[in-house]
Amino acid sequence: MKRFTRILSIILAALFVVGSFASCGKKAETETTAAFSTEPVAETESAAEVDETDVPETETAEATEPAAEATEAESAAPVEATTEKAEETTEKEEDKTPQTTEEILALYNDSINRVKTESKAVVSNYTLNTQTKDAEISNKMLQGIANKLISANMGYDKKKANITYATPSQILDAFPVRGQKWSSHLTADDVTKATCTEKDGVYTVTLYLKPDSNPNIKTDQGHAGKAFSLITKEAIVDGAGSLGMSVIEEDSIKLTFKDCRITAKIDKETGHVTGANYYMDWTLALTAIGIDVAVSFGSEDDYTVIW
């Protein structure tokens, strides 16, 4: 029974870490239409050039006048339509929503990296922790007990609901990436997909990150480390405490991150991030008393930024 208690305490320690270290929290519809050619329309053969020797003088003058008027009208209409189309196209190009991954990341990085240096406050709306996969334990006797324990400790973290961080130091420590003056170092190589849409003067940017195959990455490492506040191996050791670490093989601790997603609302006129949602699925694997344990969690953090 003591052995069972020790293993369960290890799992519970990991859950405490979840509560203490929150993490992670349509393609653009605008298309530029091609402008019509602005080259003048070629003039048609003038009736005045008809051999006048075959037409009586009075008839020639009468026939020529209407033909000239028709030619002038036909030439004017396309030019006017072309000018309107060109102006419409120019407006669309100036108002173009970012579409490529590079364009979207340029918008996102510029906007999100201004939060810590320019915003007045950041509000933590909520932190939600979920179990994304049944615990994998080499000792099957503990499987059901562990899943029940984990489930009981999941849900919304009341300590991180509707909390306002107003001082520069509070924002620095609360908003991703925690403890850093920046919030994103993401590049096109870090994402699998990037989308940006615009509605009512607000851009919605969604970024899907590549999974990190290397375990125990730190701040500014891998893919998730460039934009998320990570759970670290050091945090797990601290959370387990001396009792937990007396039975845990420290070298066996491995943290991996996948399914990381960021959704940000950006004001089109000012470039200010007004809201940001971070989601990450992470797995903790370790060995304790010869028993292998792997637990997967989903962590979601939602923020409002005040300017």
C-alpha positions, 0 to 999 in steps of 0.5 A: 500500500505504501508503494501505491501511495508513493506512485500516486503522490508522484502523479499528484505532484505533477498535477500541482505543477499544472496548477502552478505553471499554466501553459499554452493556452480561414484563410484570408478571404480578401483577394486582389482582382487583376486590373483591366488594361488601361491602354486606350481602345484602338479607334475603328476605321472612320467613315470619313476615310471612305472613298468620297468619289463613290458617295455624293458629297452631301451623303458623305458628310451625313454618314461621317458624323454619326459614325464619329459619334459612335466611335467616341462613345465606344471608346469612352465607356471602356476607359471609364470602367477601367479607371473605376476597376483600377481604383477598386483594385488599388483600394483592395491592395492597400487593405489587403489582409495578410495571407502568407505564413510570413505575412501573418507571422510578421503581423502577429510577432509585431503585435504580440511583442508590444504587449509587455512594453506598451499595454496598460494591463493584462487580464487572465480570463481563465486557465483550464486543465484537462486530461487528454489521454488515459494515464499509461502506467506499467503497473496496471493495478494503478491505472484506474486509480490514477485516472480517477485521481487525475480527473478529480484535479482537472478543470478551471483554476479558480486562482487564475480566473479574472485576475488583472496584472497591471504593473510591468513586472506583473505583466512580464511574469504573467503573460507568455513567455513568462519572465521574458520581455518578448512574447514570440520568436516564432518563424515560418519553420515553427508552424504547420499552418497560419490563418488570418481573417478580418471582420469589423476592423479586427484580425483573427490570427490562428497559429498551429505549431509543429510538435516538439520531438526533443524532450525537456526543451526550455524557453526559446528552444524547439517550437513551443519554447518560442511562444509558450510558457513551458512546464520544465523538468526543474518545475517537476522536480520542485513540484515533486519535492524531496519525498517524490524525488526520493523515488523518482529517477530524475534522468527519466523525466521527459516532457514533450509538447504537441498540438500547440495553438495560438489564437489572437485578436488584433485591432486592425487600425492600431495593431494592438492585441486585444485578446489571446488564447493559448492551448498546448497538449503536453506529456510527462513521462517518468520512472519511479520505483521501477514503474513507468508513468506517462500522463498527458494534459491539455492546458489552455490560458485565455487573456484580455489585453488592455491598452 
